[in-house]
Amino acid sequence: MGGREAAEGPPIPPAPPAGAGPGAGSAGAGSAGADSAAPGPVRLDAFAPGGRVYQAARDLYVSEAHHVRPAGPLAVVEPVLPTDAAAAEVFVGRGAERREVLAVLDPAHGATGMIVASSVAGLAGIGKTALARSCAAEAVGRGWYAGGAVFVDLNGYARDPADQVMPEHVFAPMLHALGFPGRPADSPAGQAAQYHRMLAGLAAEGRPVLLVLDNASSTAQIADLMPRSRAHRTLITSRHTLVTRGSRTLELGALSPAGARALVEEQLEFLSPGGTRTRQDAAGTERLCRLCGHLPLALHIATALLARDPDLTPSDLADELARARHKLDVLDDGERAVRAAFELSYRRLTPQQARMFRLLPVNPGPHIATDAVARLVDLADDQAVGLIRELARAHVVERVGNGVWRQHDLMRAYAIQLLGHHGDNQGAASNRLIEHYIALAADTMSALHGEGPVTSFPTVEAALAWCNREHPNLQAATSMAATFGDDDGALRIQETLVAVYAHRGQTAEWEAAARTAVRFAREAKDHPGRSRALHQVMVALERAGRQDEAVEAAGVLLGFQQVVIEAASLAEHPLDCQRLLQHAVAAVAESGRLLGGREDGLLHTRRADIARVANARRLDETFREIGPRAPRRPAGPDTEDVPGEDFRGTVPRPPRRPPEPPAEEEVPDVALEATRWAREALERLSEHSPGVAHSVAGAAPAQMAARRALSLIPEDLRPEDADDWRGVCALLARFAAARLAGGPLSRYAGRLAQQEWSWGVLPHVAGTYEIAVQAYRRVNDAAPQVRLYSDLAEESFQSGAYPLAAKCRLAAAGIAEAMGDEEGQGEALSAAAHAHLLMANHEEAARFAESAFPLLTAAKRPGPAGRALTTLANARFSLNLPAQALSAALGAEALTASAGDLPGRTAALLVLGLAQRDTDRAEDSSASWRTALHIARTLDDPYLTPSTESFLKSVGHLRG
């Protein structure tokens, strides 16, 4: 590792902008919908936006390494249908194996008292799942399993081991599939106990159960699912031989030559009755079977090719298959046979069929219905039905139910590879599919809530049946929408899952789904949606009997209403403001239902805030008097203000201009006196010339008047009296802003004036700001406190008073954390980290930058997140950690580039070059610095360009 001069410092990027606060939220249509007359919880859908925000361009693409799936494992438990109801398919050549499996599945077998399982092992494509499904369907058709028969894919061979389905993921959906009458327990251990008790009860009733556990890769995936009663049976498939207690293992190999030929002949007769090609070309048929490796999957595809082309002989197809296999010599025999069959089949598809085949993997779930296929490929339903049926005849998809289709996992992987090569518009396809699921999810919600006729589902039962079938697709679609940045779409679908769980009374799933909806709503900056989700968390906890947690959730819901009310005050259209306030009224009422007398003060404050906004916006009278208000004449001690070190709050940033104080006749006498003192502070400041007014001595009388005004505001002010004092607070904020105006004037006046301001006057101005902050704190109005601290921090940074800037930013971070504003918290921590970097407090800078980065990433702010990483890279480099600096700088450069933040990218490239140089990547270092110089000179910024050139000269990249 190369050394570096001790005096050499890393590049310091320009100060990050303060950043605008969150917007008021999107406007849309909705209905009040709150049943205030009925006891119990109400629905908080008074403001449910009707419009959608469309992603302009989805730039994440399906690939083998990145296929959109739900985060983490997804257990899909399906009922096993009897043979006559299952999808028709020729199943031959496995007569002996089938008899062996059915003998084990027969309930009459098993007098030994041991757990009986039949484990089918074999390579991919060899027919394990087909054998298991066929035997299970036959067993159900014979009436052997009165307790139920279910199938679950354990996904044991997923590329990412984290996607493997483990027992703890299966218990809850398994209980639901088997008809468990109660609510699944909250913990996996509790669910496991319920699962085994249920199986024991069914065994005692003489109702055996069949479990088909497909695609297991280890005993860990199956051990805890194994029934403990000999009445039940378990059928397991795996590519490996799994040893389980009391099991019988069936090693499944390729078909015999005779079995392979029989499969081709019978399948061809099924698809194209009356043909004689296989008998007339027996040698060609045998050669074709051999080239298919005697593997059922490849044989089915080859037979489908023969059926589609009546003039194609087995010999001709074998010749084509041999040529295709030759191109795949790098694969082993089994995989080569299957892939060659795939290629031949794909070549014979029409352009429309081929496009559908390639786009099917865009669907994130395990299966897809015909109507969803139509939306995916943007065709009418009747056209899509014809195409998907042709794909099924070609054996590149399979029917798994009435109008439901799936791809074999090997075929799906092949389609994903083709999708990447052909450059199909996956973004448009995924948009259409998500919109389809959103539309049907909305119809489901309407059916569940009885909101008029719904064309998709005539009854609640029909809606729930659709949800049962599409549940894994809906879960996967929320993940896909969130992956593509469509948090609004993810929220819409997630709210349907919440409603379904609520309808069924599955409180554990209800709570978990509602908490996920909170996250989606937060990322979508949908304040009413987040409030609805918080309400669902509260009600789910209440229904589960977890009263203390429900009360705590009610407090969170109540606290969040300040954000909703603030959004209402900033809404441009009066109708949007009214709907937000209607939502807040319902949410406050719901919170109060559980909180009772615990938070009377805060409840009254929220009602008063609603009334204040409604009054300011001249809305309906129903908002203007909410709750009783007992007048009181405040009286407080005449004390000096002592600025506090701590800072807390619950609301987001306010508008920059503080509100004007109300007319004097609207406030009590003591408040009038405080108002006169606050006005006197402003007037005394304006009596002097700018130079005198912005000195400590010149501003001293005005500061004393401001302190006098503060002393009259009671420290124990009741919430219902806060409005009487907001005018005083607004005047004190204006006084503080007037004092802060001395900063720009001093910088204009020259170096000496600037030093006097920074060293002597600014600390005194900070005391003025503490007076205003204390005033707003006493009336419990946190939003103006945030703005006051932010303005003071910005001026402190401009004046080089970095300790004061850092202190103010950390105060802002504290209030943002208290209100749940991750974006605001991240921006404040990033700015604090930058200030500490400038003070050479590198450990503190690294600590705050590390905290800021995940918050900004979660808020989807790549530019600010990249700047936080740049600060982190600078700090780590200064701590002589070049490898860690390199990692952070690479991430910073990528994020700022993606955000189009050219100044931020320049700073990232400068520190990236340093880290590359000190990790023996000299060529990369020069390239990074050349790019930084090019960007800086293109921008021609009066600060950035010369500072970049100066730094590059100091490291020897530019000649002086």
Steps between C-alpha positions, in 0.01 A plus 500: 500500500635837404574752768378858512607823659362551846400853416304401194126513555215352305285718278209668672188517282280807496251527783188296431185704455261517789239308299135573473258341737248241398218612282142523587412167353326416178145601443228264397142397538356309789201468729464552867390149575531526880211338685495731794170368632620145546713392795843354449761588243418694185665506159744782435445541128370855495786593271580210269663650191341386179789595272821306452859609460649311209866405488644674197738220413575178685868433453538178700485192287427135559807281489608175658687698765222753555151374454235707673371295792361576840764585754579172673337158460142465378311185601221412256278222634264360234227237533560174314220434251378149416607353168177582317522870605873543441648627176503223242847366419638175370694322774665181384823311541495513881266215571723324752595823681138614506384170654774525762404852602126424509568197717661728757225760472227243559371559859462125537880484488677610814418262781859537618404823677787692339478824310482398134647721228586426141801704389547533124853603405634585156645758265315810379258421219485129580133509604507503879229762542285345227521160671419651839205700364365201308518267799354759737212576262426126465507455879258790549278363225480168684370683810794413721550843662187634665707748702637668188794482261732793435801576280777749583812588300787544747721669236801314636719569197451876482806695388486694826483266804304770681208425264472139612168433673552376854243348740442829680380647169262211436315457830256794467397444134482125567261558790282717278504245214398216732209701644636598841203663677685747718768766462857388437733582788735795473824303527623214278529283811136562586394433141698175501318389815163583342597316181593179679198519732277537196659199329464298820133598523434401138673166558282436807190574290613251235564772242849449358695777327741483205788747483692536172826685572655575162851613415668450839878528515565412864340324794484836679222603259282199580580364848267730697217453250491122529176377665535310826211261435520190280158590358647776286735475201772722363635489145831685448686578178866600483793502262698337781438189704356621831508269799200549730388287790274217384515602134515297183724651238430456130795593280348622176718461192447566132229299327590168347525502118166319483342740749630805314361370169167419663479856635564646153248273332220549753558876531496536119178296481349728765602819316453379143275193488536247218864565413741223399831687475662338802418151377612576146826655624585280796874556469454875484274489804757306702774742396280794595439348845871441544587861408241615755694304762183299571398796719121554520515881473708491180288215360175693558639802317628291208165325469318833500723609209399189305134567573521860378655403164329201332774482234786478750638148548675379815824465302483859374435628851785285633737659246400849614537400862847360435611828344357696794671269750833551324481873578450419868798269551609697807198363690465156653294240314176553689502878484615495140209279395245722672644827370520369145133405517420846634677667208326292236162567656564874530606531134162368387295750697333784311626853587198563723538164674874555547441845650244358745740221594780749571281734702341237724788511754425871557207374708664477844283224644503121456207486254296736285134516402385552143368852562836598651678352196284720277599812692865395503522478120244778438252291301128434521400207718390281209830557317700423815302181561585373155870579538540347846323185388742471208789533744348224709470278191868569434563391861687819587234587761270271693146540623469461877134585537204655325651795313822490704844433353861453611843443350735222605790658689748398228274643231457819702876541530529456122230763438678742734820459299315569175328799654834662571630429149197631311465827688123477546332793673478348845415834659177540304408134562559525874303827511202334332519199728522710816207713380302179443564376853424846641167516317388156619631576848284814505197293392578256782504788750166625368347153526625451856370842608169475311559817299255441215511270198839362399516347153802279574355326806124456541535384862737528792568127467611548139736780604650288777537204264693722260721618787563142607614409152696817434640549850860404408481716187369798699779465754754474222345793311543731801868410505532557126325836519722611788813377319407714201434803719120483472433523873152633432414183306657283767288677762176449306554125474626471857188671632293226338701231679443691824125504433490127423687412820269730694194335346628156600607615845861387442639759738866397479503527121278809524747681723804395294336606173394833650855573616623427148235741370637766737840460336360520147295808588799669661711442190215620277460809724128417517402652833138377505616155387753487779235610747261230377774240540582620852132472584493142371799414720310640797179310424684174429672521838169585665325200343788275605444599864838677527347804664816673622659478156175620340497807726862569408407471130212742560750751635712461186192552283403811695850644482513450124187707447708815536666404171158451336376834636816674381446348153144630508621851579734488199255339255434726204139398432238554775343161425833327565537692824147404606555130431826495691331668795211251481756222519671664798164539681430128460853402605493720809164350597634147452811575705291651775280188509795297634698773675207609714623758750869418456572773244224757550740788444638369175154401378374851559808646331438294187133602494600862544755467218229363271270787592779757449581373149131476408445854623801633308380328182135609556368145487172358624390597850520136614875533532512826693385395845631152577486408866441721806725795565516653847633858491778584742700814569864388507749638741866407504817593680722777371814290452805513280508253214753221544556327164466124529736245353237244407254532216191292429200528270236310311430685176676577171644825377265800480478766229794740511296809596353485852129581526391850582375546856124524551333830570560626851135489601499119455749427779502539881664796674825321592539377143440856383782620723732230362405604148589863577842394632565288191401789273728729698790262436447536126454876521814557710705300252369709209587829675871452429700500181581149367855511637387590853188280495708193422754562776467349845473838672251639248272197528520467879185706582300312238625168639386602849152578365486162333596327825226694678245376246618141551473529877128576470426173316407244768726196514206283607270625223193287445453371142163669461663841569789463256328695219497813717880510491589405144508865394768572763703206373471621140628846595798350688582286194493810280730675746747211485493500119563873495809455717629218278495734200824645632691201362469579127560869572826423681627283215429784259682747726833318494724260691520694828123546521451133423739396778325729746165348404618139522695529824308766691147556372382158379516336848279783627260448208488131595362612835230695313405183316483307827247757624278432198549123532406513870187694413382244249593220737271646768203496260594145392550601136802310373491585131626859533776375730633286216507794261666726755779252566542431129534869412752555779699195390514621141632841598747344745640285222531796265680693773741216580352442846504124453447399866180705514390362161555143620309563823201644313495217247505238774209678665311481170588130473353440844168656412487317165560169675223572749251566221608200289636714215789282379584734213523807721698309762741371235555842346566657839744226605681526167540875544623448857753244372624750242545765768699258716715413198586866456595512869726193446285298740532201269360233729190706572464580129516131413249409771239753390552427130455127562172576678381735226563271202239226566238762588551685172512175307169390652353840409619443139722809488802375302664842474503580874582135577800526267617819674475326836721222363745760369531641850544148635771427241681824593486415869623143449783619279607749765491217756748312278243241388542518123329169420186606689525845343514337157181303564312809617632715217397249235148500638498880520608539138234256378219664699584860409537399135158331501345811658664738249670682789809629320656700788442203731650263246805722463565486874449123500745455212767704676499287814458186286823587324680533832372163621590334170849646511560371853371153413744463207253589225694784343337479158151502648600793717609708201180415313284608797684831531479567125124450513469726804698775327291471184174532696628792708618694194173428320302637794725806526388555858678791673574285805505141376718548191796681662488282814509185285794631299681602817457156654618321186811718496568411862498128423716541189229424245520852355810707456504831679 
